[in-house]
Amino acid sequence: MQTHLVIDGERRSGSNNETVDVFNPANGELVATVDSGSVEDMLAACNAAAQAQKTWAAVAPRQRAELLRKCYDVMMANQRELADIIVAEHGKPKADAMGEIGYAAEFFRWNSEEAVRMHGTVSVNPSGTARMLVHHVPVGVVLMVTPWNFPAAMITRKVAPALAAGNAVVIKPAKETPLTALALADLFENDVGLPNGLINMVTTASAAEPVKAAMDHDAVRMISFTGSTPVGRILLRQAADRVLKVTMELGGNAPFVVFADADLDLAVEGAIAAKMRHSAQTCTAANRFIVEASVMDAFGDKLAAAMSAMRVGNGHEDGVQVGPLIDQNAVDSVDGLVKGAVDGGASVVTGGEPIDGPGYFYPPTVLKNVAVNDSVCTEEIFGPVAPLMAFTTEDEAITLANSTEMGLMGYVFTQDLQRGLRVSEQIQAGMIGLNRGVVSDPAAPFGGMKQSGLGREGASEGIYEFCETQYISTNW
């Protein structure tokens, strides 16, 4: 198992001789110990990326495309092995981990096709005295800071379009799940043959100083971050010092709106997908269930039955649908939100107490009669808890859905398509699932409104995020 930093194609120990222990959240056992990079290591990675980027930017788009397509092929050929690493360090069920690798790999296939379709324009200025040429050039070296909940996909969703556009990258993966990132780096260099220095991985025990040092490096012109909104605000302030380009996918607080005319079985199926995929630790997870009062009991009972039937356990075991939370702090946070809601008058329909034993498990939990301003509704839960609140009018449902500073994802369930589209357009979120509980797709623009982020990843828009638009005026 690869445990060293990846800088300029070399596998290095950290210059400070520090390490990071990686634990299996299903049983608390040590999985591996990886090297922890210092400020000096991060700067070395930036230097390597700066050199590699100059050569890579001159590579023909078709050649870049073929290498990206090979990244897809290699990931799929190693899907099971990569999924095993995810399960070991993250804990999510094996089926979810396999799905993540397939999703993560698809960003390379999609962007291999986008690499040869980056369009510019040629036009005549209004006075007829010049030709205006507009094209898109690589931004340069991109610093990427990725979270632990999708150890593969949150990397490839950034790396694939960045490389397709002609950039080099320095990646700081989450300290909880660095093994997947390091395994990917090995595959891309050894099996694909990407140039040394194009992808650099610096795992760190503490991110603040190395990340700030990278942002201050002359060659770094962009930071792409996925993580919490508070950390995103800090990075935005730091990026302002050098006017770095940024893309940020931040926190979520997704409303899940169920109208009385909805197919309740379909709504419950969508709720399980929207809430419980990847052990409910996703930024797009349904966070607040806003249900029309006349079907509250019916929907709540069906949802509770479905959630209580889900098997909780070690992700390597057959049939497990819900794995552990990432650590004890996560369990304490989720439990605190549940107990706070109960103290505020909510009732527990199912679940509601941490599971004893090794590992960091919390049972699928449904809460009814939750107060709108309760913390379980205003904070991102990041755990298997579904708080239900009632509404009586369409306007009330929209108001409740928008009563948050976050705007990443929303869900609407109704059999009235006109209403569904009308409500979807009024929900302040970058993505809406209309009668669907899963919407993420490499071919679709992923991103949020308000304090849920800046920019888009995926789709045709994604590759242009890693470019600068240049205009050339000439006359022939």
N, C-alpha and C positions, 0 to 999 in steps of 0.2 A: 504494500500500500504506500503510495507516494505521500510523503509528509514534509517535504522541503519547499522552500520558496522557489518560484520559477522566475528567473531574471535573465533576460538575454539568452534564453535557451538552456541555461545552466540550472542545476538543482543545488540550492545553497542553504546552509544553515543561517539563522539570523545572526547579524553581527554583534548583537548584545547577548547571545547565548541563552535567550529566554525561549520558553515553549508554551504551548496551549494544549491543555488536555481536552479531549473530545469524548463525551459520555453518551451512552445509549439511554435515551429518556424512558424507555420501556422497563429498564431494570437498574439503571444507575451505574452500570458497569463501564469501565474504561474501554473505549474502542481503539483510540490511538492518541499519540502525542505528536503534535506538529510544531514546526519551528515558528517562532514569532518574530516578525520583521521589525526593524527599527526605522527611525527617520532616515538614516543613511541607506538602508536597504530600499526604502521607498524612492529616494532620490536616484539611486542606481537603476531602479526599474524605469523611472521616467526618462533617464538618459538613454537607456536601451530602446525604449519605445520611440524616442525622438529620432534615433538613427534608423530604426526599422521602417518608420513611417515614410521617410523620404523615398526609400526604394519602393515600398509597397504602393504609394500613390501613383507611381509611374507604371505599375503593372497594368496591362490591358484589362478592361472590364470583363471580357470573356474569360481570361485566365483566373481572375479573382473569383468569378462565378463558379468555375469548375472546382476550385478548391473549397468553396463554401458548400457546394453540393456534396463533395467528398466528406466534409464534416458531418453532414446529415447521414450519409451512408455509414460512416464509422460509428456514430452514436447509436444508430438503430442496430448495427451488428453487435454492439456491446450493451444493448438495452437492459438485459437482465442483470448484468454485473453492476452497471451504474445504479439500477434500482435497488440492488442489495445494499449499496453504500448509503443511499438516501435513507432506507429503512433503518440502518444501523445508527446513523448519526441524527436523524430527525425523528424517526419513530412512526411515520405515516404508514398505513397499510400498503402491502406490496402492490396491490392493484392500483392504488393511487400513485405510487412511485413509478410503476411502469407507464402509467398514463402521463406522468410528468415528463419522463424522458422522451416519449413520443411527441408531446407538445413542444418541448424544448428543442428537439431536433428539427421540427418543422420550421422554426425561424431561419435555420440555415437554408433549407430548401426554398422557402419563400424569397429570401433575400438574394439567393443565387440567381433567381429570375429577375429580381428588381435591379441587380447590379448592372445589367446591360440595357436597362430601360430608364435611365435617369435623363430626363428631357430638359433641354434649354430652349431658348427662343431667339429668333432673329427678326427684327422689325425695323421699320423706318420711322425716324422721329417725326413729329407733326409738321415741322417746317421743311422736311425733306432734305436736310443738309447732312444727315449722318445716319449710319446704321447702328442699331442698338443690339448688341450681343449679350445675352444673359445665360450664364451657366452656373453649375454648382460644384464647388471645390471642397475637398476634405477639410474638416475643421482643424485636424492635427492630432495631437495626443489627447485621448479621452480617459479621464479618471472615472472608474466605475465602483460604486459602493453598493453592495447587494445584501439582501436580508437572508435569514435562515429558513424561512417557510417554504421557499421553492429553490433549493440549492443549485439546481441545474437551470431551470427555466428563466429565473430572474437574471442569470448571466447571459444565456444565449439570446434572450430578447433584446439585449443591448449590444452584445458583441457582434452578432451576425450583421445587422445593418451598419454598424460602425466600420467593420472590415469591408463590407460591400462598397461603402462610400470612399474607401481609401485611407482610413485612419489606422492608428495603432492604439493599443489599450493597456492600461494598468488597472488591475482589479484588486479590490480589497473585499474578499468574501467575509461573510459573517463568521465570527469565531466559534459559534456553536456548530456550524456545518461546513467546515473548510474542505473536507475530504472529497466531496463531489467535485468541487471547483478544481482541486489539484489533479484529480483523475481526468477531468476534461482537458486540462492543459497538456497532460501527457499524451492523450489521444490525438489532440490537434497537431502537436509537434511531431510525434513519433509515427503515427499511423497515417495522418493526412499530409504531413510535410509542410505545414505553415512555416514561414521564415522565423528564425530566432529573433526574439525581441518584439515580435508583433503582438503576442499575448503574454503579459507578465502578471504573475499572481503573488501578492504579498499578504500573507496571513499575519494578523497581529492580535496580541492580547488586549491592547488598548488602541482604539482607532484614532482618537482626537489628534495627537501630534503628527503621526505619519500622514494622515489625510490632509491636514493643514499644510504640511511641508510640500505635498504633491500639488496642492492648489496654488502654492506660491512658486512652483517650478516654471521657468520661462516657456518650456515646450508644451505644457498642459494648457489647452484652450477651452476645455469643456469638462463639466462633471455631470454624470448621469447617476442619479440616486434613487433607490427604492427603499422606503422605510417609514418611520413615524413622522408625523407632521412636526413635532417639536424639534427633532434632529434636522429635518428639512429646513426649518427656519434658520437654524444656526448655520447650515451650509450656504444658504442663500446670502446671508450677511457676509460670510467669508468670500463667497464668489464675487460679491460686489467690489471688493478691494481691487481685483484685477479685471473686472467686467467679463467674467467667464460666461460662456454659454452654458445653460443648464436645462436638463430635463429632470423632472421629479415626479415620481409616483408615490404619493404619501398615504396618509391614513384614510380609512373609510368608515361609514356609519350607514350602511345600505338599508333603506326601507323596503319592506316586502308587503305590497298592498294587495289585499284579497277582497274583491267585491262579492256581493251576495250571489250574483249570477255566475260566478266562476265555477268551473268543473273542480269540485273540491278534491277529488282524487288526484287530478292533474296538479292542482295547487300544492298538495302535500308532497307529491313526487318532486315538484320543482323546489319546494322548501327544503327537502332533504338534500337535494343537489346543491342548492345555494348556501345552505347552512353548514352541512356536515362533510363536504369534500375536504380531503387532506386534514382530517381531524379538526375541522372548523377553525383552522388557523390560516385564513386567507383574507386579504384586504377586501376582496369582493364579497365576502360572506354576508348573508342577510343578517342584519344586526337588530332590526326592529320590525316586528310583525304587526302591521296595521290592518285590522280585519273588520269588515262591516259587522255591526252589532248583531244583526239577525242570524249570522252564521258563525259567530264567535265560538259558541259551545261545540258545534259540529266540527268546525275546522280544528279547534284546539284539541278535541278528543282524538281525531284522526292523526294529527301531528304527534301527539303524545304517544299514541300506540305505535306509530312508525319509528319514532326515536327510541322508545324504550326497548324495541325489538332489535336494535342494532347491537352487534357483538363488539365489545370493547376488549382490547388486548394488545399483545405484541404484534407489530405489523408483519412479522415473518410468519405468523401462524395462519393457516388456512381459514378463510371465512371471517377474519377480523375486518370490521368496517370502520372502527374508530380507534386510532392509536392514542398514545400519550400526548400530553402537552409538552412543551419543550423543556421546562424545568420547574422546580418547586415554586419559584416566584410567579410563574404563570398560573399554577394551580391556586396559589393564595389570592392572586388578583381576581380570578374568575369566581372563586368562592366568596370573596368579599363583595363582589357585585351582586351575587345571588342573595346573600344574607342581607345586604342593604335594601334590596328590593322587597324582600319578605318583611323586614322591619317597617317598610313604607306601606304595607298593606297588600302586597302581591301574594298569590297562593301558588304553591308548587304542585304541578300536576304530575310530574315524574322527575326523578333525579333529585338534585339539590344538595348532595353531600359528597365530598371527595371520597375516592375509593382507597381503602387501606391497602397496604402491601407495597412491594417494591415498584418503582416507577412512578411517573407523575400523571396519574389518570384522574379524569373528572367525567362523570356519567352524562350522557345526553339528558338535557334538562329543559322542561317547558314551564314557563311562568305565565299565569293569567292575572288580569286586572293590575297591570303594571302602570304606575304613574308616569305620565309623559316626561316629567322632569327628573325622573329617577336616574341615577348614575348608570344603570344597566342599559338605559336608552340613550344617554348622552355621550357615553364613552364607547370606544371600540372594544368589544368583549374579547375577541380572539380566543374563543373557546366554545364548547358545544351547548350553548344556552340560547333558548328562543324565548324572548319576552313578548307577550301579546298585549296589545291595547286595541280598544274599539273605536270605530267612527260611525257616524250616521249619514253624512252627506259627502258628496264628491269633493266639494271645496275643503271640507274638514280633513279628508284623507290627504289632499295635496298639501295643505298647511302642515300637517303632521310630518309628512314625508320630507318637507323642506326645512323643518325646524332643527337644523344642524349646520355647523360651519363646514362640514364635509360634503363632498359631492362626487364621489367616485362611481358608485353603482346604485341602481335601483331596480326593483322588480314589480311588475304589475300583472295581476291575474284577473281576467274577465273574459266572458264570451262575446261581449259587445266590442267588436274591433274598433268602431268609431270612438267609443269611450276610451278604449285602451290606448289608442294613438293620441287622443286629446290629453289624457292624463300623463302619458309618457313625455309628451312635449313640455309639460309644465313642471315636471320633476327636475330639479337642478342637479343633474348628475351627468357625467360624461358618457355613461353607458347605461342602457336600460334593457332588461330582459322582459319582453312582453310574452307572457305565457311560456317562459323558458327559465330554467334555473341555472343554466350554464351559457355564457356568452363569449368567453375568451376564445380568440382565434387569431393566429398569426396574420391572417388576411384582413383583420379588422383593427381600427385604431383604438388602442388601449390607453386610457388616461381619464383624468377627472377634472371637475370644476372646483371653484372656491378653494378651500384649503386642502383639497385632495391632490393637488399637483399642477405641474406645468408641462406642456408638450404632450406628444403622443408616441407610443411605441407600437410597432406592427403596422400593417397595411402599407400603402404606397407612401403615406406620410412619414413613416418611421425612418426611412433612409435619409430623408431630407433634414431630419433633426440633427444629423451628424455632418451636415454640410454648411458652408457659407455660400450665400448667393453673391456672385460677382457679375458686375455689369461692365462691358467694354464698349466704348463709343469709338467708332471709326468711320471712314468714308472711303469707298473704293471707286 
